[in-house]
Structures are given as C-alpha cells and as structure tokens.
Amino acid sequence: MKNIKISSFIFVLILIFLSINFAGYRFLSNYIKENHDKENQILFYQIKSVTDELVSQLLYEYSEQKSILLQKHQVVREYLKNHELNSSLEEIFQKINADHPRKPYNIYITDKNLTIRNSTYAPDIGFDLSFAEPFFEIHFKAGTVGCSAPVQEKVSKGFMSYTDSYLSKNGDPKAALLQVSYRYSDISNPLQNLQNFIRQYPMIKDLKSYGYIHNDFIYEIALKTTPGETKPSIESLAKAKKKAKKTLEKLAHHNLVQEPYTVHGNHYNLLAMSNHSPINKDMTILYTILLDENELYHTLHNLDILMLIVALLGILAILVIAKIRSKEERLSEQDKFVQSAMHEIKTPLSVITLNNELRAMEYGKDPYTEEIDSALRTLQNSYDTMSFIITKDAIRYPVETLSLKEVLQERVDFFQNIAHSNHRSITLHTSGNIDVKMSRIELVRLIDNNLSNALKYSFERTEITVTLQDRTLTFHNYGNTVTDKERIFEKYVRENNTVGGYGLGLNIVKDIARKYHIIIDLRSNKKEGTTFSYIFPRTKGKNA
C-alpha cells in the first residue's frame, strides 16, 4: 500500500512537470516568434529610414525638373510636326540636351500599338508600353501632357521620369505616342549606403518601393537588385501593380502588415508599410521587404528536439522548480519589506515637512530652510515614484479630464526650489491649453520624472526649458548626450552612474505614454542639448 502511494505521488509529480514543461515550451516558442517579429520590424524601420534619403532625393529633383521636362516635350512635339516619325532624332536630341554634358534627355516614339519604334536610347526600341495605356488615355482625354514620377530603369538601374502625349498624323489623333525622358543625376551615394546596409542582412531577399498618387500606381523601385534582371513584361508589371495595391489597402487599417508564406518548403515573410512623401503630400510611398524565415523555422525545430530531451529529465526539473519557488518566496518577502519600509517613511517625512514649513512661518525662510525644503521635495518625489511602482498594478487610477497647463504649472512650481538649490533654473513656456483624459497620478509621474531627470543630468548653472505648444509637451536641458535613445527607456538603465537614481523613471514614463497613446520623441546632441517631446493624442471635447 505504501509503495502504491509513493508511486502515485511520483507519477503525479512527473505529470505536473510534463505539464509545466509543455507550457514552458509554448511560452518559449511564442517568445522566439515575437522577438523575431520585433527584430524584423526594427530592421524594416531601419531600412525605411535609409531608403527615405534615396526616395526624398529623387522626389526633390523630380519637383525641380518636372516643368523643364514638360517644356522639352513641347519642343520635341513641335519639331516632329515637320518631320517624319521614323526619321533620325539626332538633331532634336542635341537641341534638348544643349548645355547638358551628361545628355539626360532621351526621346521615344511608338507605333499605333504603343511599341517603341524610334528612340535616341537604342536599348528601349521594341519595348511594349501598352501596360501604361490607361494612364496615357487619362492624359489624352484631359488634353494634358503626362509626366511620371521617378521610375527605375531595370537594365541600367538608373532612375527616369517620362512624359507622354499622343501624336496626330494623317488625321489620326493617336497615330503614335511621344515620350521624352529625364535621367536623374547620380544617386550612387545614398543607393550605395542602402545596398551596403542590406548586404549585412542575407535574409533580405527582396526590397521594393512603390509610389501612388490618389491611389493610382505610378512607379516601382527595386531597392535590392537581382543579377540578370531584365525589362519587365506587361504581365509582371500588372501583377506587381495589383499586389502593391492590395497591400496598400490593408495598410489603410494598420501601420505595418506582415504576410508569412511558404514556397517549395522555404519559409518567407513579407512586411509592408507606407507613408506620405515629404515632397508631395498627395503621394503615398509603399515599402515592402521579403525576408527569408528558414533560420527561424530551423531554430523552432531545434527547440522541439530540445523540449523532448528536457522532458526526459523530469525529476531534475522538479528539483529546479522547487528552488525557483524558494527564490520567489524570498523575493515576495523582500517586496513586503519594501512596502513596509515605504509605509514607515511616510509618517516621518510628513512630520519633517510640516515642521520645516512651521519653522519657516515662525522665523522666516533662510538658506537652511530652503535646502531642507529642496531635500524634502526630492525625497518626496522619490517616495512617490516608489509608491507608484508598488501600487500601479494593483490600483486602477481614475481617468479624468485635466488641464495640462494647470498640472504642468503646479509641478514646475514644486521643482523650482529643488532647481534653485542645485544651481539650475526651470522656465515654463505655454501657448494655449489642452485638456487630456488620463489619471492625475500618472500625468504627475510623467511630468515629475522628466523634471527630475532634467535636474539630475543637466549641467550646473544651466536652464531647463519646459514648453507646451499645441498638443506637444517638451522638456529641454543641456547635459551629457544620450547615446542610446531606445535603451534609455528600459528598466534599470542609466547612462550616467555618477548621479543618483534607480533607472526607473523613464521606464515609468514609457509605460504611461504607451497606455495613453502618447508619442515620445527624443533628440540629443552635444550642440543643441537633450529634448524629450510628448505628443498627446486628440480627445473629443471642447479643447480637442
């Protein structure tokens, strides 16, 4: 009977361990996938940032050259009124390229079926333009000359813009199509920077940018080139246009779209995001990146094998879990001790503060009173921060409509004495006022932690500037440059260990900002100092 009980006990323990083991496997598997997705997204944002330089340069030059290119088109059009469409174009080619050493302009004339038959750029003779006929028809009906945004030339990998208008001959208003192209100046530097960056990540299989104006497809740029690429077919261009349009529709409801898929046993993930062009607000730029996911799946496969091996070590795992539980109990006791200590600090802190205020009322303020008051306020701020950390997960703070200007003024006044005692100053600038819907405690923590950090990390005898304009709240100070603008918001991270603190303030700020959809922008350099900006979302109401 005794043996039966022991066997049952061991069996139950093994079942419990296997259950925990399976749960751990699921958790680790999900963690690897989520972490992998985050890394992919970060990589995408980095590539997009590098790509923006290239695209912006092209679009800027496009805005400068568009009117000139249209003028060149009219010059060629007038010339062809007195010349046969199949005659040599050398004379007019030299004319439109006068004073241009690199000869950036070329001429293309199609037949009635929109196939190029005469051109100053021989490689394009025979190329079928019928895929773009809908655009040509729009321009024809509107009586205008079309002009495309920058388009990547597949053979040379250069970037071009093309005009278009039909030519009338022998009574046929659409006897041929005339195009004049402009080859953009050398963009090898930003393109090389992009390609060097991409080369560091062999998992990147494809990278493209698409341009849309008013939801109409206008160009495709292959940002990662593939050896042996030639001119696209009508079918491939139509397919790319359809696929890009479908992706853009999905992005109407999401900032980032991911589409994992498998082909012939190989795993891929297509990521896409879009933004408006900084040059042309009517233009939407779509970025897509295709990533090889085989390494992830190989890692997950290895994880499966590892979990099977770990499952065989059931008894050892039970002992480890027992030790972990013991450690958790000790941590729980430590938490209780911290909470008790916080409770014990509150009463003497209040007594000291009250007596210091009574002393100032009776004998007047002096440097000692102000120093004590500054120290008490610093201690009070640290107490409030620790109290918030302890209670934030246990208490639901009531959300209310608050005047950001009033709360901001109150907290700046609170920190003025601390700033004065530390040989610094705080200046507040407000332009209007906005109401925000959030808990007062969390708004105060967001403001206080920024002011406290600004006082700690700014140089002596410098000014801390707090500005509220429109829906943006900024804190500016002069101190050591923040080197890692992402990691500084992580828990326990402090770039300057010579200054007191816990490394928790900005982590609290980040959590509050995420909760209330507040956008954080951090800029820091040696010349202009450090600026933390917080953009509050619009809310329904009077001051929204």
MORA-V51818 format. One record per backbone hydrogen bond with DSSP energy under -1.0 kcal/mol. NH is the residue of the N-H (numbers start at 1). CO is the residue of the C=O. If there is no record, write none. Layout:
nh & co
NH & CO
NH & CO
This chain:
nh & co
5 & 1
6 & 2
7 & 3
8 & 4
9 & 5
10 & 6
11 & 7
12 & 8
13 & 9
14 & 10
15 & 11
16 & 12
17 & 13
18 & 14
19 & 15
20 & 16
21 & 17
22 & 18
23 & 19
24 & 20
25 & 21
26 & 22
27 & 23
28 & 24
29 & 25
30 & 26
31 & 27
32 & 28
33 & 29
34 & 30
35 & 31
36 & 32
37 & 33
38 & 34
39 & 35
40 & 36
41 & 37
42 & 38
43 & 39
44 & 40
45 & 41
46 & 42
47 & 43
48 & 44
49 & 45
50 & 46
51 & 47
52 & 48
55 & 51
56 & 52
57 & 53
58 & 54
59 & 55
60 & 56
61 & 57
62 & 58
63 & 59
64 & 60
65 & 61
66 & 62
69 & 65
70 & 66
71 & 67
72 & 68
73 & 69
74 & 70
75 & 71
76 & 72
77 & 73
78 & 74
79 & 75
80 & 76
82 & 79
87 & 84
93 & 89
94 & 90
95 & 91
96 & 92
97 & 93
98 & 95
100 & 97
103 & 100
106 & 181
108 & 179
109 & 118
110 & 177
111 & 115
114 & 111
116 & 127
117 & 109
118 & 109
120 & 107
124 & 121
125 & 122
126 & 116
127 & 124
129 & 114
132 & 129
133 & 130
136 & 132
137 & 133
138 & 134
139 & 135
140 & 136
141 & 137
142 & 138
144 & 139
146 & 164
148 & 162
151 & 160
153 & 158
157 & 153
160 & 151
161 & 182
163 & 180
164 & 146
165 & 178
167 & 176
169 & 172
172 & 169
175 & 167
175 & 172
176 & 167
178 & 165
179 & 108
181 & 106
182 & 161
183 & 104
184 & 159
191 & 187
192 & 188
193 & 189
194 & 190
195 & 191
196 & 192
197 & 193
198 & 194
199 & 195
200 & 197
201 & 198
204 & 201
205 & 290
206 & 290
208 & 288
209 & 221
210 & 286
211 & 219
212 & 284
213 & 216
214 & 282
216 & 213
218 & 211
219 & 211
221 & 209
223 & 207
224 & 207
229 & 226
237 & 233
238 & 234
239 & 235
240 & 236
241 & 237
242 & 238
243 & 239
244 & 240
245 & 241
246 & 242
247 & 243
248 & 244
249 & 245
250 & 246
251 & 247
253 & 250
257 & 272
259 & 270
261 & 268
263 & 266
266 & 263
268 & 261
269 & 291
270 & 259
271 & 289
272 & 257
273 & 287
275 & 285
277 & 283
283 & 280
284 & 212
285 & 275
286 & 210
287 & 273
288 & 208
289 & 271
290 & 206
291 & 269
292 & 203
293 & 267
297 & 293
298 & 294
299 & 295
300 & 296
301 & 297
302 & 298
303 & 299
304 & 300
305 & 301
306 & 302
307 & 303
308 & 304
309 & 305
310 & 306
311 & 307
313 & 310
317 & 313
318 & 314
319 & 315
320 & 316
321 & 317
322 & 318
323 & 319
324 & 320
325 & 321
326 & 322
327 & 323
328 & 324
329 & 325
330 & 326
331 & 327
332 & 328
333 & 329
334 & 330
335 & 331
336 & 332
337 & 333
338 & 334
339 & 335
340 & 336
341 & 337
342 & 338
343 & 339
344 & 340
345 & 341
346 & 342
349 & 345
350 & 346
351 & 347
352 & 348
353 & 349
354 & 350
355 & 351
356 & 352
357 & 353
358 & 354
359 & 355
360 & 356
361 & 357
362 & 358
363 & 359
364 & 360
370 & 366
371 & 367
372 & 368
373 & 369
374 & 370
375 & 371
376 & 372
377 & 373
378 & 374
379 & 375
380 & 376
381 & 377
382 & 378
383 & 379
384 & 380
385 & 381
386 & 382
387 & 383
388 & 384
389 & 385
390 & 386
391 & 387
392 & 388
394 & 391
395 & 391
400 & 438
402 & 436
404 & 434
407 & 403
408 & 404
409 & 405
410 & 406
411 & 407
412 & 408
413 & 409
414 & 410
415 & 411
419 & 415
420 & 416
421 & 417
422 & 418
423 & 420
424 & 419
425 & 462
427 & 464
429 & 466
431 & 468
436 & 402
438 & 400
443 & 439
444 & 440
445 & 441
446 & 442
447 & 443
448 & 444
449 & 445
450 & 446
451 & 447
452 & 448
453 & 449
454 & 450
455 & 451
456 & 452
457 & 453
459 & 478
461 & 423
464 & 425
465 & 476
466 & 427
467 & 474
468 & 429
469 & 472
472 & 469
473 & 534
474 & 467
475 & 532
476 & 465
477 & 530
488 & 484
489 & 486
490 & 487
492 & 503
493 & 490
508 & 504
509 & 505
510 & 506
511 & 507
512 & 508
513 & 509
514 & 510
515 & 511
516 & 512
518 & 513
519 & 535
521 & 533
523 & 531
525 & 529
529 & 525
530 & 477
531 & 523
532 & 475
533 & 521
534 & 473
535 & 519
536 & 471
